[in-house]
Amino acid sequence: MRLKFLIFCIAIGLLPWTVGAAPRLDDLPDIGSPSSAALSRDREDQIGRQILRMLRDSGQIIDDPEIDEYVQMVGDRLVGHAQETDYEFTFFAVDDPAINAFALPGGYIGVNSGLILASKTESELAGVLAHEIAHVTQKHIARRIEASNRTGLVSTAAMLAAILIGATSGASADALQGAIAVTQGAAIQQQINFTRSNESEADRVGIGILASAGFDPQGMPTFFETMSRRYGLAASQIPQFILTHPVTSDRIAESRERARKLPVPDVADSPEYDLTRARLEVLGADTPAAALSRFRKLARSENPDWSPDALRYGEAIALMRAGRPAEAVPLLETLRDGNQNVIAYHGALGQAQIQAQQPREAMETFRQAIGLFPRNVPLTIRYSQALMRFGEPKEAHTVLLDLLNNVPPTPEQARLIALAASAAGDTADAYYYMSEYHVLNGNLPLAADQLLLALQVPDLGEVRRARFKARLDLIREHMPEKRRRSVFDDPRQDPQASRPRES
């Protein structure tokens, strides 16, 4: 019973596992209707957050504001057209060249850098995300978790994360088995896949979401067909997406016929799609020099898979990473001046100017950009980093606080505002923001610890004290009972006991 959830997560692509061939779909059991799932949303979310935190702690998550923003933007666009879902979806990019995507419990959806780069159009990428969204909204995940309801929440998440991290980092079999033994003390069973009905349902619902969101509904079957054609005769090289989402000729034909019946909008890839792929190319290259050479070679060949602007942008990012920002500045100035509406050009130009020892020009670039695109997350983060670098932490705190109050924060936003508050001398707020950082990463005990430190800051004031205490109470409600007691057993850690005396 304990391994059923593990097997399920392998099935949806959570684990980039290598097998010789996918098992027969005919042999898999029926897992019932969506209404049979009794797992609470809170428990789903706990499992998903725990796994996401472990992935982040292990360095598997790509920590890049521009890439984060793009993946979440595409995901949000799709979710806005999903029917009857109460999930708050979080999309993230994984630093892995394998072609794979996966859904975690609670609406956390990851897509590997390798899959983004393997896609040829934005609709293909969106088709994969729509398929994973459908697995969540149709309760496929919840039903499987409920089937293993005797599995410990934390130990299950820890085991899954340990296996995923080990597999993606190339850990040896012995090391991997050791991690499993520590977290769960169980053996791995053979990989299985979703039942045929689950996959068909995810295709059907996903294609509907894709079309409603304004993407080409043929994007999903086209991507499946491309992967099948590319790897169909090379079993040893089959990517994990195909292993975990078996693509048969019947399935491709069914999805293509379903897509054919839907209206095809006039679709063009957004500039951000190509720019995100360019950033990933640079980040994934063996060296910055190799990335620079690749982009210049692509530019000379007039490669149809890349737009000229994306190639120049990739070259500029590679130059910056190679320690040659002065050469990147004119490239980025030309791109920005040629298309003021592309936010990424403004942010990259400001960063290049900072690296090229042009602080005055950099701050002017950022201020103009913030005026054009107020509260854009990656731009605000880059601007705030510049403010802190040039000795203006209070202004950085103000800018980031405005963003925090108006846009759901990312972990990087929370971490950065904590640093800004600390540099500006706002110690209590710094603890509070670090608490939010840990909440976003799923580490509630550390979040509670930070709030306890905030409550011990002298001269806190009644308003902030009440706000911190209310937040601490809310976090405590969602902590496991045992950990909740351990945090508050010591009277010295009680917020009321540690409250400074007031004259």
C-alpha positions in Angstrom: 0.0 0.0 0.0 2.8 2.4 0.8 4.3 2.2 -2.6 1.1 2.8 -4.5 1.5 6.6 -4.2 5.1 6.3 -5.3 4.1 4.2 -8.3 1.4 6.7 -9.2 3.8 9.6 -9.1 6.2 7.8 -11.3 3.3 7.2 -13.6 2.5 10.9 -14.1 6.0 11.7 -14.9 7.1 12.9 -11.5 10.2 10.6 -11.6 12.5 10.7 -14.6 13.0 7.0 -14.5 14.7 4.8 -17.1 13.0 1.6 -18.2 13.3 -0.5 -21.3 9.7 -0.3 -22.4 6.4 1.0 -21.1 4.1 -1.6 -19.6 0.9 -2.6 -21.3 -2.0 -0.2 -20.6 -4.5 -3.1 -20.8 -3.1 -4.6 -17.5 -3.8 -1.5 -15.4 -6.7 -1.3 -12.9 -9.6 1.2 -13.1 -9.4 3.7 -10.3 -12.9 4.9 -10.3 -14.6 8.2 -10.9 -13.5 11.7 -9.9 -16.2 11.9 -7.2 -14.6 9.0 -5.4 -11.6 11.0 -4.2 -12.0 11.9 -0.5 -8.5 13.3 0.0 -8.7 16.8 1.5 -7.3 19.7 -0.5 -5.2 20.7 2.5 -3.5 17.3 2.6 -2.9 17.4 -1.2 -1.3 20.8 -0.8 0.9 19.7 2.1 2.3 16.8 0.0 2.9 19.0 -3.0 4.6 21.8 -1.0 6.8 19.3 0.8 8.1 17.8 -2.4 8.5 21.3 -4.0 10.5 22.5 -1.0 12.8 19.5 -1.3 13.3 20.0 -5.0 14.1 23.7 -4.3 16.5 22.9 -1.5 18.3 20.4 -3.7 18.8 23.0 -6.5 16.5 21.3 -9.0 14.3 24.3 -9.5 15.4 27.0 -11.9 15.7 30.2 -9.9 15.3 32.8 -12.6 12.7 35.6 -12.4 12.1 35.9 -16.1 11.7 32.1 -16.7 9.5 31.8 -13.6 7.3 34.6 -14.8 6.9 33.1 -18.3 6.0 29.6 -17.2 3.5 30.8 -14.6 2.0 33.2 -17.2 1.3 30.4 -19.7 0.0 28.2 -16.9 -2.3 30.9 -15.5 -3.6 31.6 -19.0 -4.6 27.9 -19.3 -6.0 27.6 -15.8 -8.2 30.5 -16.5 -10.1 28.3 -19.0 -10.2 25.1 -16.9 -13.6 24.2 -15.7 -14.6 23.8 -12.0 -11.3 23.9 -10.3 -10.6 25.2 -6.9 -6.8 24.6 -7.1 -4.3 27.5 -6.9 -1.8 26.2 -9.5 1.9 26.9 -9.2 4.0 26.3 -12.3 7.8 26.0 -12.2 10.8 25.1 -14.4 13.1 22.2 -13.5 16.8 22.3 -14.3 16.9 19.0 -16.3 17.6 18.4 -20.0 15.3 15.4 -20.0 12.1 15.9 -21.9 9.5 15.7 -19.2 6.7 17.4 -17.3 4.8 16.3 -14.2 2.0 17.3 -11.8 2.4 17.1 -8.1 -0.4 16.9 -5.6 -2.1 20.2 -4.9 -1.7 21.7 -8.3 2.1 22.1 -8.5 3.2 21.5 -12.1 6.8 21.3 -13.2 8.2 21.3 -16.7 11.8 20.4 -17.5 14.0 22.8 -19.3 14.6 20.0 -21.8 10.9 19.9 -22.7 10.6 23.6 -23.2 13.6 23.5 -25.6 12.2 20.5 -27.4 9.0 22.2 -28.2 8.7 24.0 -31.6 5.8 26.3 -30.8 4.3 27.9 -27.8 1.1 25.9 -28.4 3.1 22.7 -28.1 4.4 23.7 -24.7 1.0 24.9 -23.7 -0.5 21.6 -24.8 1.8 19.7 -22.4 0.9 22.0 -19.5 -2.8 21.7 -20.4 -2.5 17.9 -20.2 -1.0 18.1 -16.8 -3.6 20.6 -15.6 -6.3 18.2 -16.7 -4.7 15.4 -14.6 -5.2 17.7 -11.5 -8.6 19.1 -12.3 -10.0 15.6 -13.1 -8.8 14.4 -9.6 -6.5 11.7 -11.1 -3.9 12.6 -8.5 -6.2 12.8 -5.5 -7.7 9.5 -6.3 -4.4 7.7 -6.3 -3.2 9.4 -3.1 -6.4 8.4 -1.4 -5.8 4.8 -2.5 -2.7 4.9 -0.4 -4.2 6.6 2.6 -2.1 4.7 5.1 1.0 6.4 3.8 2.6 8.9 6.1 2.4 12.4 4.7 5.9 13.6 5.4 7.6 10.3 4.8 5.9 9.8 1.4 6.9 13.3 0.2 10.4 12.8 1.5 10.8 9.5 -0.3 9.4 10.9 -3.6 11.7 13.9 -3.4 14.7 11.8 -2.6 14.1 9.5 -5.5 13.4 12.4 -7.9 16.5 14.4 -6.8 18.6 11.3 -7.0 17.4 10.5 -10.5 17.8 14.0 -11.9 21.2 14.5 -10.3 22.7 11.3 -11.6 23.2 9.8 -8.1 24.4 6.2 -8.0 22.1 3.3 -7.5 23.6 2.7 -4.0 23.1 6.3 -3.0 19.6 6.3 -4.3 18.7 3.1 -2.4 20.2 4.7 0.7 18.0 7.7 0.4 15.0 5.6 0.0 15.9 3.5 3.0 16.3 6.5 5.2 13.0 8.2 4.2 10.7 5.2 3.8 12.5 1.9 4.3 10.8 0.4 1.2 11.9 -0.9 -2.2 11.0 0.5 -5.6 8.5 -1.5 -7.7 8.2 -1.5 -11.4 6.9 1.6 -13.1 3.3 1.8 -14.3 1.4 4.5 -16.1 -1.9 6.2 -15.9 -4.8 4.0 -17.0 -5.8 4.5 -20.6 -9.0 6.3 -19.5 -7.0 8.7 -17.4 -4.7 9.6 -20.3 -7.6 9.9 -22.7 -9.5 12.1 -20.3 -6.4 14.3 -19.8 -6.0 14.7 -23.5 -9.7 15.5 -24.1 -10.0 18.0 -21.3 -6.5 19.4 -22.0 -7.2 20.1 -25.6 -10.4 21.9 -24.7 -8.5 24.1 -22.2 -5.8 24.7 -24.9 -8.3 25.9 -27.5 -10.3 28.0 -25.0 -7.1 29.8 -23.9 -6.4 30.8 -27.5 -3.7 28.3 -28.4 -3.7 26.0 -31.4 -5.4 22.8 -30.2 -3.2 20.9 -32.6 -0.3 21.8 -30.4 -0.8 18.8 -28.1 -1.1 16.0 -30.7 1.7 17.7 -32.8 4.1 17.5 -29.8 3.2 13.9 -29.1 3.6 12.9 -32.7 7.0 14.7 -32.9 8.2 12.9 -29.8 6.9 9.5 -31.1 8.5 10.0 -34.5 11.8 11.1 -33.1 12.2 8.3 -30.5 9.9 5.6 -31.7 12.7 3.3 -33.0 15.3 4.1 -30.2 14.0 2.6 -27.1 17.2 3.3 -25.1 16.9 7.0 -25.9 13.1 7.4 -25.3 12.6 10.6 -23.2 10.8 10.4 -19.8 7.8 12.2 -21.1 7.1 9.4 -23.5 7.8 6.7 -20.9 5.4 8.3 -18.5 2.8 9.4 -21.1 2.9 6.5 -23.6 2.0 7.7 -27.1 0.4 5.2 -29.4 -0.8 5.8 -33.0 -4.4 5.5 -31.8 -3.9 8.1 -29.1 -2.3 10.5 -31.5 -5.1 10.0 -34.1 -7.8 10.5 -31.4 -6.3 13.7 -30.1 -5.7 15.1 -33.6 -9.3 14.3 -34.6 -10.5 15.9 -31.4 -8.4 19.0 -32.0 -9.6 19.2 -35.7 -13.2 19.7 -34.5 -12.2 22.8 -32.5 -11.7 26.3 -34.0 -8.1 27.2 -34.7 -7.4 30.8 -33.7 -4.8 33.0 -35.5 -1.9 32.0 -33.2 1.5 33.5 -33.1 4.2 32.7 -30.5 4.7 35.4 -28.0 8.2 37.0 -27.9 8.6 35.7 -24.4 8.4 32.1 -25.6 11.5 32.4 -27.8 13.3 34.6 -25.2 12.6 32.0 -22.5 14.1 29.3 -24.7 17.1 31.5 -25.3 17.7 32.0 -21.6 17.4 28.3 -21.0 19.9 27.6 -23.8 22.4 29.9 -22.1 21.7 28.5 -18.5 22.0 25.0 -19.7 25.2 25.3 -21.8 28.4 23.8 -20.5 30.1 27.2 -20.5 29.1 30.7 -21.4 31.6 30.6 -24.2 29.8 27.5 -25.6 26.5 29.3 -25.4 27.9 32.3 -27.2 29.3 30.2 -30.0 26.1 28.4 -30.4 24.0 31.5 -30.8 26.4 33.1 -33.2 26.4 29.9 -35.3 22.6 29.8 -35.3 22.5 33.5 -36.4 24.7 32.8 -39.4 22.6 29.8 -40.4 19.3 31.6 -40.2 17.8 28.8 -38.2 14.0 28.8 -38.7 13.4 27.5 -35.1 14.7 30.8 -33.7 13.6 34.4 -34.4 16.5 36.9 -35.1 15.6 38.9 -32.0 15.8 35.8 -29.8 19.2 34.9 -31.2 20.5 38.4 -30.5 19.0 38.3 -27.0 20.6 34.9 -26.3 23.9 36.2 -27.6 23.6 39.2 -25.2 22.8 37.0 -22.2 25.7 34.7 -23.1 28.0 37.7 -23.3 27.0 38.9 -19.8 27.6 35.4 -18.4 31.0 35.3 -20.1 32.0 38.5 -18.3 31.7 40.7 -21.4 28.7 43.0 -20.6 30.0 46.0 -22.5 29.5 44.0 -25.7 26.0 43.1 -24.6 24.8 46.6 -23.9 24.5 47.8 -27.6 22.8 44.5 -28.6 20.2 45.0 -25.9 19.8 48.7 -26.6 18.9 47.9 -30.2 16.5 45.2 -29.1 14.8 47.5 -26.5 14.6 50.5 -28.9 13.1 48.3 -31.6 10.4 46.8 -29.4 9.7 48.8 -26.2 6.8 46.4 -25.3 9.1 43.5 -24.5 9.9 43.7 -20.8 12.8 41.3 -20.9 14.8 43.6 -23.0 14.6 46.4 -20.4 15.6 44.2 -17.5 18.5 42.6 -19.4 19.8 46.0 -20.5 19.8 47.3 -17.0 21.7 44.3 -15.7 24.2 44.6 -18.5 24.8 48.2 -17.8 25.3 47.4 -14.1 27.9 44.7 -15.0 29.6 47.2 -17.4 30.1 49.7 -14.6 27.4 52.1 -16.0 25.3 52.6 -12.8 23.7 55.9 -13.8 22.6 54.5 -17.2 21.4 51.3 -15.5 19.2 53.2 -12.9 17.7 55.3 -15.7 16.9 52.2 -17.7 15.2 50.6 -14.7 13.2 53.7 -13.8 11.9 54.2 -17.3 11.0 50.5 -17.5 9.2 50.6 -14.1 7.2 53.6 -15.3 6.1 51.6 -18.4 5.5 48.3 -16.6 4.7 49.0 -12.9 4.6 45.9 -10.7 6.0 43.6 -13.3 7.6 40.9 -11.1 11.0 40.2 -12.8 11.5 43.8 -13.6 10.8 44.9 -10.1 13.1 42.3 -8.7 15.9 43.4 -11.0 15.3 47.0 -10.1 15.3 46.3 -6.4 18.5 44.3 -6.7 20.1 47.4 -8.4 18.8 49.7 -5.7 20.3 47.5 -3.0 23.6 47.3 -4.9 23.8 51.1 -5.1 23.0 51.6 -1.4 19.3 52.4 -1.5 17.8 49.5 0.6 14.9 51.6 1.9 13.7 52.4 -1.6 14.1 48.7 -2.5 12.0 47.8 0.5 9.3 50.3 -0.6 9.2 49.1 -4.2 9.1 45.4 -3.1 6.5 46.1 -0.5 4.2 47.6 -3.1 4.7 44.5 -5.3 4.0 42.2 -2.3 0.8 44.0 -1.5 -0.5 43.8 -5.0 0.9 40.6 -6.6 1.0 37.1 -5.1 4.7 36.7 -4.1 7.2 34.2 -5.3 9.8 32.8 -2.9 12.5 35.0 -4.5 10.3 38.1 -3.9 9.9 37.3 -0.2 13.6 36.5 0.2 14.6 39.7 -1.5 12.3 42.0 0.5 13.6 40.3 3.7 17.2 41.2 2.6 16.1 44.8 1.7 14.3 45.2 5.1 17.3 43.9 7.0 19.7 46.2 5.1 17.4 49.2 5.8 17.4 48.3 9.6 13.8 47.0 9.7 14.6 43.9 11.7 11.1 42.8 12.6 9.8 43.1 9.0 12.9 41.2 7.8 11.9 38.3 10.1 8.3 38.5 8.9 9.3 38.4 5.2 11.6 35.5 5.9 8.7 33.7 7.5 6.7 34.3 4.3 9.7 32.9 2.3 9.6 29.7 4.3 5.8 29.5 3.9 6.1 29.7 0.1 8.7 27.0 0.2 6.5 24.8 2.4 8.6 24.9 5.6 6.1 25.9 8.2 8.3 25.2 11.3 11.0 27.6 10.0 8.2 30.1 9.2 7.0 29.9 12.8 10.5 30.3 14.1 11.0 33.5 12.1 7.7 35.0 13.4 8.8 34.1 17.0 12.0 36.1 16.4 9.9 39.0 15.0 7.7 39.0 18.1 10.8 39.4 20.3 12.0 42.6 18.6 11.9 45.5 21.0 9.5 48.4 20.4 7.5 46.4 17.9 4.2 48.3 18.4 0.7 46.9 18.9 -0.4 46.9 15.3 2.6 44.9 14.0 2.5 42.6 17.0 -1.1 41.7 16.4 -0.4 41.1 12.7 2.6 38.9 13.4 0.7 37.0 16.1 -2.3 36.4 13.8 0.0 35.1 11.1 1.7 32.8 13.5 -1.6 31.4 14.7 -2.6 30.7 11.1 0.7 28.9 10.3 0.4 26.9 13.5 -3.0 25.6 12.5 -1.5 24.0 9.4 1.5 22.5 11.2 1.5 18.8 12.1 0.4 18.4 15.7 3.7 17.0 17.0 5.8 19.8 15.4 3.2 22.3 16.6 3.7 21.2 20.2 7.5 21.2 20.0 7.6 24.8 18.8 5.5 26.1 21.7 6.3 23.7 24.5 9.1 26.0 25.8 7.4 29.0 27.5 10.3 31.1 26.5 9.1 30.6 22.8 5.6 31.6 23.6 4.9 35.0 21.8 3.1 36.2 24.9 5.8 35.1 27.3 8.5 36.7 25.1 6.7 40.0 24.8 8.9 42.9 25.9 7.6 44.9 28.9 6.2 48.2 28.1 6.6 51.2 30.3 
